[in-house]
Amino acid sequence: MQNRSIPLAALCAVLSVSVQAEERASLAPILVTASHQTHRDVDAPYASEVHTAQRIRASGATTLYDYLDKQTSLSVANYFGNRFTPLVDMRGFGSGTGFQNIVISLNGRRLNNIDSAPQLLGAIPLASIERIEITKGGGSVAHGDGATAGTIQIHTAPERRAEAALSVGNFGVRQRDLLLGGGGERFDFSLTASDYRLGGFADADIAGRRDTADGDSRAARLALYPTDWLELALGLDSSRIDTFYPGPLSAAEFAADPAQNSGNAYTGQAFDTDTWSFDLGADLGPELRLDWGHSREDKRSHFTTGWISIYDYDYTSDRLSLGYTRDGLSLSAGLDQFDGVRIGSSSRTSKRNRGLFIEADYRLGDTRYSAGARRERVEYRYRPSIGSTQAGSHELSAWNLGLNHRIDERLSLFGNLNTAFQAPDIDRFFLWGGAFNAFIDPARATTLNVGANLTLPEDKLQVTLFHTRMRDEIYMDPVTYSNTNIDRSHKYGLELQETHRFSDTLSARLNYNYTRAIIDREQSGAGAYDGKELPGVSRHSVNLGLDYQAGPRSRISLSHTYRSGSYASEDFANRFSQRQPAYHSTDLAYRYRLDEHFELTARVENLFEEPYGIWVHDDVIYPVSFTRNWSLGIRASL
């Protein structure tokens, strides 16, 4: 008689070992690449936060927006109802302009827009992501314009696996993902397809429309290794997005029912974007490497309701670097350029960036020293269909000094002093009608970071203290509605990341941020803003997670995200009668592995149905999250 318990026991053992390996991997050192140098995270001279594909899959999140909001230390909210272009902030730049102080890239390609629109993160399938690196208070030498708070680098890569996933939920939510990858000795490829549907969280508007969303994304990656010293990569990305999002409510309306419509028409917006990229890496010898990347993006943004407008964007970027490594020295130098054009019905506006950089990293004993500098030229041009052409430019620079000293195998100390800049976007640099805005200058930041990494067999901890001195921080004055600068301001805070493994079946993770953002002096407010807190900045933010392996097949993840209340986003004088309330969201995810190929998932977001909106002004509230959302899914993999 055949013993059927033997293969079953073997399968359970394999699944159990896989889970334990997953837990241990979260404590192991991870490579980070925020600069043009590669370090283990515990050896880097800057604060870093890394999210691997393994951790992303384990979270149960189905979209990049959900993952960044619920699983990272970032402050994330949808853009007044638009989940495809979220407002991302870190280190106290505020919900209104935080995303413009972070360089977000996909495989080295900048996602930042040349105007005031947030990055289109909803076009990136979560299933295609290999790694997300969040660097705080650094990255300005490597990435230039806009890295005043830091950088978020999203990496995808061909994977030799096949996977299909389907999830459905309340409010008409449906998510489908397909990943197909393979390869041979000299090549790898992957194809990714993802589509998202939402029937609507809120009531219909006056035209009978719901706050629906439709997003379809496709991606293809091909990597070739024709010789042992040459690598080639080709990427294609395409997305089609169509969404409607609600208008504002009064405080009384929001408290009574945040799903209601207050008698307005929802904003409709459609995005079409197509991108291709080419990358080359060549080892020119045992100590020398050349890297070059080129990309082209064509994008259309179409507001389909209200003030109907169509903008076409044409972005071209190139990155070239030469790296030298010998003994304990790593040296890299290069240039990058970005040409962005926005074409409207009556004008053509462009922003062009040209940057030169050099970075050095030297390890002497247990200490790693780093230094770098960047020089960048930013050029603007406004060409109306009627009238004269306007043009202008800025010459900007950034530098960085850092070190990491390893006390022993468990403890390392790091620190860096960094300068960064943010050039105005084209909406701020030009006034309505095309004239120059004489009241705005580039923002400049000087940041000091000091911190420590502690790695124990069951615990991994990073603590960072930072202080940023700002000059000419860019904002829109809510009284005059003019884009201008805060003359002087500063930010400081504490950041804590910890992962602890209680046992082979139970682990916890914690991200805590304490942030203060203070306006020191601002002429435009006639003294009313001096000494006040920057609006839209939470002093405290917490992301707490607990993962429990209930058996060889079952895994339960519980998380809670909290951001303390702040001043409304236009309350620079800190005197509105209404404040931005605190944000709470408790989320529960369950995974059940039928076998090594099939997995069932269940997820509940905002378990206690906490309402949350973005307070712009007294009685101007945009509902963001106010429903309990559940989803059930199945994942098949080979």
C-alpha positions in Angstrom: 0.0 0.0 0.0 1.3 3.4 -1.0 1.9 5.9 1.9 0.3 9.2 0.8 1.4 11.1 3.9 5.0 11.1 2.8 4.6 13.5 -0.2 2.2 15.6 1.9 4.7 15.9 4.7 7.4 16.7 2.2 5.3 19.5 0.7 4.5 21.0 4.2 8.2 20.9 5.0 9.1 22.7 1.8 6.5 25.4 2.5 7.6 25.8 6.1 11.3 26.2 5.0 10.2 28.7 2.4 8.4 30.8 5.0 11.3 30.7 7.4 13.7 31.7 4.7 11.3 34.6 3.9 11.4 35.8 7.5 15.2 35.5 7.7 15.7 37.4 4.4 14.0 40.4 5.9 16.8 40.6 8.5 19.7 40.1 6.1 21.7 43.0 4.6 20.3 44.2 1.2 22.2 46.0 -1.6 21.2 49.6 -2.2 22.1 51.8 -5.2 20.8 55.3 -4.4 24.1 56.7 -5.7 26.1 55.4 -8.5 27.9 53.2 -5.9 26.5 49.9 -4.6 26.5 49.2 -0.9 25.0 46.8 1.6 22.3 48.8 3.4 24.1 48.5 6.7 27.3 49.9 5.1 25.7 52.8 3.2 26.5 56.4 4.3 22.9 57.4 4.1 19.5 56.3 5.5 17.8 53.7 3.3 14.6 51.7 3.2 14.4 48.7 0.9 11.3 46.7 -0.1 12.0 43.5 -2.0 9.7 41.6 -4.4 9.4 38.9 -1.7 8.1 41.4 0.8 5.8 43.0 -1.7 4.1 39.7 -2.6 3.8 38.8 1.1 2.0 42.1 1.9 -1.2 41.1 -0.1 -1.2 44.6 -1.8 -2.5 44.6 -5.3 -1.5 48.1 -6.5 1.7 50.2 -6.0 -0.5 53.0 -4.3 -1.7 50.5 -1.7 1.7 49.2 -1.0 3.4 52.6 -0.6 0.5 53.8 1.6 0.3 50.8 3.9 3.7 49.2 4.0 6.3 52.0 3.9 7.3 55.1 5.9 6.1 57.4 3.2 3.1 59.7 3.6 0.8 58.8 0.7 -2.7 60.0 -0.3 -4.6 60.0 -3.5 -4.6 63.2 -5.5 -7.9 64.7 -4.3 -9.5 61.3 -5.2 -7.2 60.3 -8.1 -5.4 57.1 -7.0 -3.3 56.9 -10.1 -1.3 60.1 -9.3 -0.9 59.9 -5.5 0.6 62.7 -3.4 3.8 61.3 -1.9 5.7 63.1 0.9 8.6 62.4 3.2 10.6 64.5 5.6 8.0 67.3 6.0 7.6 69.0 2.6 3.8 68.8 2.9 1.0 67.1 1.1 0.8 69.9 -1.5 4.3 69.9 -2.9 6.0 66.9 -1.2 6.0 64.8 -4.5 8.0 67.6 -6.2 10.8 67.3 -3.6 11.3 63.6 -4.3 12.9 62.2 -7.4 10.9 59.0 -8.3 12.5 56.8 -11.0 11.6 53.5 -12.8 14.7 51.6 -13.9 16.6 54.9 -13.8 14.0 56.8 -15.8 12.6 59.9 -14.1 8.9 59.9 -13.5 8.7 63.5 -12.3 6.7 65.8 -14.5 7.8 69.2 -15.8 4.6 70.8 -14.6 2.7 70.6 -11.3 1.2 67.1 -11.9 2.2 64.3 -9.6 4.0 61.2 -10.9 1.8 58.6 -12.7 2.6 55.7 -10.3 -0.7 54.0 -11.1 0.8 53.0 -14.5 3.3 50.7 -12.9 2.1 47.1 -12.3 3.0 46.0 -8.8 3.6 42.4 -10.0 6.5 43.6 -12.2 8.5 45.3 -9.4 11.7 43.6 -8.2 12.7 46.2 -5.6 11.8 49.6 -4.2 14.6 51.7 -2.6 13.7 54.8 -0.5 16.6 57.1 0.2 16.0 60.0 2.6 18.1 63.2 2.7 20.4 62.0 -0.1 20.6 61.2 -3.8 21.0 64.8 -5.1 24.4 64.2 -6.7 23.2 61.2 -8.6 19.6 62.4 -9.4 19.8 66.2 -9.4 16.8 68.4 -9.7 14.0 67.7 -7.1 15.9 65.4 -4.7 15.6 67.8 -1.8 13.8 65.2 0.4 15.4 62.2 -1.2 14.6 59.6 -3.9 12.4 56.6 -4.6 13.9 54.1 -7.0 11.6 51.5 -8.5 13.4 48.6 -10.2 11.9 45.9 -12.5 13.8 43.0 -14.1 13.1 40.0 -16.2 12.1 37.0 -14.0 12.1 33.4 -15.1 8.7 32.5 -13.8 5.0 32.5 -14.8 2.3 33.9 -12.6 -1.3 34.8 -12.9 -3.5 36.5 -10.2 -7.1 37.5 -10.0 -8.8 39.4 -7.1 -12.3 40.8 -6.7 -13.8 42.9 -4.0 -16.7 45.2 -3.0 -17.4 48.5 -4.7 -16.8 46.8 -8.1 -13.1 46.3 -7.6 -11.3 43.8 -9.8 -7.6 43.3 -10.3 -6.0 41.0 -12.8 -2.2 40.4 -13.2 -0.2 38.3 -15.6 3.5 37.7 -15.6 5.4 35.5 -18.0 9.1 35.3 -17.9 11.8 33.0 -19.2 15.3 32.9 -20.7 18.4 31.0 -21.6 22.1 31.3 -21.2 22.3 34.5 -23.1 18.9 36.2 -22.6 16.0 36.8 -20.2 12.6 38.2 -21.0 9.4 39.0 -19.2 5.9 40.2 -20.2 3.6 41.8 -17.6 -0.1 42.7 -18.0 -2.2 44.3 -15.3 -5.7 45.8 -15.2 -7.7 47.5 -12.4 -11.4 48.3 -12.3 -13.3 50.3 -9.7 -17.1 50.7 -9.7 -17.0 53.6 -7.3 -16.9 54.3 -3.6 -19.0 57.4 -3.6 -22.6 58.3 -4.7 -23.3 59.4 -8.3 -22.7 63.0 -9.2 -25.3 65.4 -10.8 -24.7 63.8 -14.2 -25.2 60.3 -12.9 -21.5 59.4 -13.0 -19.7 57.4 -10.3 -16.1 57.8 -9.2 -15.0 54.9 -11.4 -11.5 54.0 -12.4 -10.2 51.8 -15.3 -6.5 51.2 -15.6 -4.6 48.9 -18.1 -0.9 48.6 -18.1 1.5 46.4 -20.2 5.2 46.0 -19.8 7.9 44.0 -21.6 11.5 43.5 -20.7 14.3 41.8 -22.7 17.9 41.4 -21.4 20.7 40.1 -23.7 24.1 38.9 -22.7 25.9 38.5 -26.0 29.3 38.2 -24.3 30.6 37.9 -20.8 31.4 41.6 -20.7 28.3 43.1 -22.4 24.7 43.5 -21.3 21.8 45.0 -23.3 18.3 45.6 -22.2 15.1 46.8 -23.9 12.0 47.9 -22.2 8.5 48.8 -23.4 5.7 50.2 -21.2 2.2 51.2 -22.2 -0.8 52.3 -20.0 -4.4 53.5 -20.6 -6.1 55.0 -17.6 -9.6 56.6 -17.3 -10.9 57.8 -14.0 -13.5 60.1 -12.3 -13.0 61.5 -8.8 -15.2 63.5 -6.5 -15.3 67.2 -5.6 -15.0 68.7 -2.1 -17.5 68.5 0.8 -18.1 70.8 3.8 -17.1 69.5 7.2 -20.7 68.9 8.1 -21.3 66.9 4.9 -18.1 64.9 5.4 -19.1 64.0 9.0 -22.6 63.1 8.0 -21.7 60.9 4.9 -18.4 61.2 3.1 -19.8 59.2 0.2 -22.4 61.9 -0.7 -22.3 64.3 -3.6 -22.8 67.9 -2.7 -24.2 68.9 -6.0 -21.1 69.0 -8.2 -19.8 67.1 -11.2 -16.9 64.7 -10.8 -13.6 65.4 -12.4 -12.8 63.1 -15.3 -9.3 62.5 -16.4 -7.7 60.1 -18.9 -4.0 59.2 -19.4 -2.4 57.5 -22.3 1.3 56.8 -22.0 3.8 54.8 -24.1 7.5 54.5 -23.2 10.5 52.6 -24.6 13.9 52.4 -23.1 17.3 51.0 -24.0 20.2 50.2 -21.6 23.8 49.1 -22.2 26.3 48.0 -19.7 29.9 47.1 -20.7 32.8 45.9 -18.6 35.8 47.6 -20.3 38.2 45.7 -18.1 38.4 44.2 -14.6 38.2 47.7 -13.1 36.3 49.8 -15.6 32.5 49.8 -16.5 30.4 51.9 -18.9 26.7 52.3 -18.5 24.3 54.1 -20.8 20.5 54.4 -20.8 18.1 56.1 -23.1 14.3 56.4 -22.9 11.5 58.2 -24.7 8.0 58.7 -23.2 4.9 60.0 -25.0 2.0 60.8 -22.7 -1.4 62.5 -23.0 -3.4 63.9 -20.1 -7.0 64.7 -21.0 -9.5 66.3 -18.5 -12.8 65.1 -19.9 -15.2 67.1 -17.7 -15.3 70.6 -16.3 -12.6 72.8 -17.7 -11.8 70.4 -20.6 -8.1 70.5 -21.6 -5.6 68.2 -23.4 -1.9 68.2 -22.8 0.6 66.1 -24.8 4.0 65.4 -23.1 7.2 64.3 -24.8 10.0 63.3 -22.5 13.5 62.1 -23.6 16.2 61.2 -21.2 19.8 59.9 -21.4 22.1 58.7 -18.6 25.8 58.0 -19.2 28.3 56.9 -16.5 31.8 55.5 -16.3 32.7 53.6 -13.2 36.2 52.6 -11.9 36.7 50.1 -9.0 40.0 49.0 -7.5 40.9 47.7 -4.1 38.8 49.9 -1.7 38.1 52.7 -4.2 35.0 53.2 -6.3 34.8 56.2 -8.6 32.1 57.2 -11.0 31.5 60.1 -13.3 29.0 60.9 -16.0 26.3 63.1 -17.3 22.5 62.9 -17.7 20.0 65.0 -19.6 16.3 65.3 -19.6 14.2 67.1 -22.3 10.6 67.6 -21.4 8.0 69.3 -23.6 4.3 70.0 -22.9 2.1 70.9 -25.8 -1.3 72.5 -25.1 -4.0 74.0 -27.4 -2.3 77.4 -27.6 1.3 77.0 -26.4 4.4 74.8 -26.2 6.4 74.8 -23.0 9.7 73.0 -22.3 12.1 72.3 -19.5 15.5 70.9 -20.2 18.0 69.6 -17.6 21.7 68.9 -18.2 23.8 67.5 -15.4 27.4 66.5 -14.8 28.4 64.5 -11.7 31.3 62.8 -10.0 31.1 60.5 -7.0 33.8 58.7 -5.0 33.7 56.0 -2.4 36.7 54.7 -0.5 36.9 52.0 2.2 39.7 52.2 4.7 39.6 49.5 7.3 36.1 49.5 8.9 35.3 53.0 7.6 33.8 53.9 4.3 34.1 57.5 3.0 32.0 59.0 0.2 32.0 62.3 -1.6 30.3 63.7 -4.7 29.4 66.8 -6.6 27.0 67.8 -9.3 26.5 70.8 -11.7 23.2 71.1 -13.5 21.8 73.6 -16.0 18.0 74.0 -16.2 16.5 75.8 -19.3 12.9 76.9 -19.8 11.1 78.0 -22.9 7.5 79.1 -23.5 6.3 79.4 -27.1 2.7 80.6 -27.5 0.8 80.3 -30.8 0.3 84.1 -30.6 2.9 86.3 -29.0 6.6 86.3 -28.3 8.7 83.4 -27.1 10.0 83.6 -23.5 13.1 81.8 -22.2 15.2 81.5 -19.0 17.7 79.3 -17.2 19.3 78.4 -13.9 22.8 77.1 -13.0 22.5 74.8 -9.9 24.9 72.6 -7.9 24.8 69.9 -5.3 27.4 68.1 -3.2 27.6 65.3 -0.7 30.0 64.2 2.1 29.4 61.0 4.0 30.9 58.1 6.0 29.9 54.8 7.5 32.0 53.3 10.3 31.5 49.6 11.3 32.0 49.1 15.0 31.6 45.3 14.7 29.5 42.9 12.7 26.4 44.0 14.5 26.7 47.8 14.7 27.6 50.5 12.2 27.3 54.3 12.4 26.7 56.6 9.5 26.4 60.3 8.7 26.3 62.6 5.7 26.0 66.2 4.8 24.1 66.9 1.6 23.0 69.9 -0.5 20.2 69.6 -3.0 18.1 71.9 -5.2 14.6 72.0 -6.8 14.1 74.1 -9.9 10.6 75.5 -10.4 8.2 73.5 -12.7 6.9 75.2 -15.8 3.6 76.0 -14.1 5.4 78.0 -11.4 8.1 79.6 -13.6 5.7 81.2 -16.0 2.7 83.3 -15.1 -0.7 82.8 -16.7 -0.2 84.1 -20.3 3.5 83.2 -20.4 5.3 86.0 -18.7 8.1 85.2 -16.3 7.3 84.8 -12.6 9.8 87.3 -11.1 8.9 86.2 -7.6 10.2 82.6 -7.7 13.7 81.1 -7.4 15.0 77.5 -7.2 14.8 76.0 -3.7 18.0 74.9 -2.0 18.4 72.5 0.9 21.3 71.5 3.2 20.7 68.3 5.1 22.6 66.6 7.9 21.9 63.0 8.6 23.4 60.9 11.4 22.3 57.4 12.3 23.1 53.8 13.3 22.4 50.3 12.0 22.1 47.4 14.4 21.8 43.8 13.1 21.2 41.0 15.6 20.2 37.4 14.9 16.5 38.2 15.4 16.4 41.9 15.0 17.3 44.6 12.5 17.2 48.3 13.5 18.0 51.6 11.8 17.7 55.0 13.6 18.3 58.3 11.8 18.3 61.9 13.1 18.1 64.7 10.4 18.1 68.4 10.1 17.4 70.3 6.9 17.9 74.0 6.4 15.8 75.4 3.5 16.2 78.5 1.4 13.5 79.6 -1.0 11.2 76.6 -0.4 8.6 76.7 -3.3 4.9 77.0 -2.5 1.7 78.7 -3.7 0.6 81.6 -1.5 -3.1 80.8 -0.7 -4.0 84.5 -0.3 -2.6 85.8 -3.5 -2.6 82.5 -5.4 0.9 83.3 -6.7 3.8 80.8 -6.8 6.6 82.1 -4.7 9.3 81.1 -2.2 9.4 80.8 1.6 12.5 82.9 2.4 13.8 80.6 5.2 12.5 77.4 6.7 13.9 74.3 8.4 12.9 70.7 9.1 14.2 68.1 11.6 13.2 64.8 12.9 13.8 61.2 14.0 13.3 58.1 11.8 13.2 54.5 13.1 12.9 51.3 11.2 12.9 47.9 12.9 12.2 44.3 12.0 12.0 41.7 14.8 11.6 38.0 14.5 10.0 36.6 17.7 10.1 33.0 16.4 10.1 31.1 13.1 6.4 31.8 12.9 6.0 35.3 14.2 7.7 38.6 13.2 6.9 42.3 13.5 8.0 45.4 11.7 7.9 49.1 12.7 8.4 52.4 10.8 8.1 55.5 13.0 8.8 59.1 11.9 8.8 62.2 14.0 8.9 65.3 11.8 8.8 69.0 12.4 8.6 71.6 9.5 8.9 75.2 10.5 8.6 78.4 8.5 11.3 80.8 9.8 10.6 83.8 7.7 8.4 84.6 4.7 7.9 88.1 3.3 4.7 87.3 1.4 2.7 86.7 4.6 3.7 90.1 6.1 5.0 88.2 9.1 1.8 86.0 9.6 3.6 82.9 8.5 6.9 83.4 10.5 7.5 80.7 13.1 4.5 78.7 12.0 4.3 75.0 11.1 4.3 74.1 7.4 0.7 72.8 6.7 0.0 69.2 5.7 2.9 67.8 7.7 2.2 65.2 10.4 4.4 65.3 13.4 4.0 61.5 14.0 3.6 58.7 11.5 3.6 55.0 12.3 3.4 51.9 10.2 3.2 48.8 12.3 3.0 45.3 11.0 2.7 41.8 12.4 3.2 38.6 10.4 2.1 35.2 11.7 2.7 31.8 10.1 -0.4 29.9 11.3 0.8 26.7 9.8 2.9 25.4 6.9 0.3 26.7 4.4 -1.3 29.8 6.1 0.1 33.3 6.8 -1.7 36.2 8.4 -0.5 39.8 8.2 -2.0 42.6 10.3 -0.9 46.2 9.9 -1.9 49.6 11.1 -1.0 53.0 9.5 -1.3 56.2 11.6 -0.4 59.8 10.7 -1.2 62.5 13.3 -3.3 65.5 12.5 -1.8 68.6 10.9 -2.8 72.0 9.7 -5.0 72.2 6.5 -2.9 72.3 3.3 -3.5 76.1 2.8 -3.2 77.1 6.4 0.2 78.6 6.4 -0.7 81.1 9.2 -2.0 78.2 11.4 -5.2 79.9 12.2 -8.0 78.0 10.3 -10.8 76.8 12.6 -10.6 73.3 11.0 -7.5 71.1 11.1 -6.5 68.0 9.1 -7.6 65.1 11.3 -5.4 62.1 12.0 -5.3 59.2 9.5 -5.9 55.6 10.7 -6.1 52.4 8.7 -6.0 48.9 10.0 -5.5 46.2 7.4 -5.7 42.4 7.5 -4.4 40.0 4.9 -4.5 36.2 4.7 -2.6 33.8 2.4 -3.3 30.1 2.1 -1.0 28.0 -0.1 -2.9 25.1 -1.6 0.4 23.7 -3.0 3.6 25.0 -4.4 1.7 26.4 -7.4 -1.6 27.9 -6.1 -2.4 30.4 -3.4 -5.6 31.9 -2.1 -5.7 35.4 -0.6 -8.2 37.4 1.4 -7.7 41.0 2.4 -9.6 43.7 4.4 -8.5 47.4 4.2 -9.6 50.0 6.7 -11.0 47.3 8.9 -12.7 49.8 11.3 -14.0 52.0 8.5 -12.1 55.2 9.6 -13.1 58.2 7.4 -10.3 60.3 6.1 -10.2 63.3 3.8 -7.8 66.0 2.7 -8.5 69.4 4.4 -7.6 72.2 2.0 -9.4 75.0 3.8 -12.3 75.4 6.2 -15.2 73.4 4.7 -13.2 72.3 1.7 -12.6 68.6 2.2 -11.8 66.0 -0.4 -12.8 62.5 0.7 -9.9 60.0 0.3 -10.7 56.9 2.3 -14.0 56.2 4.2 -15.0 52.6 3.3 -14.1 49.1 4.5 -12.8 47.3 1.5 -12.5 43.5 1.1 -11.1 41.4 -1.6 -10.6 37.7 -2.4 -8.0 36.4 -4.8 -6.2 33.5 -6.3 -2.6 33.3 -7.5 -1.2 30.6 -9.7 2.6 30.3 -10.4 5.0 28.0 -12.1 
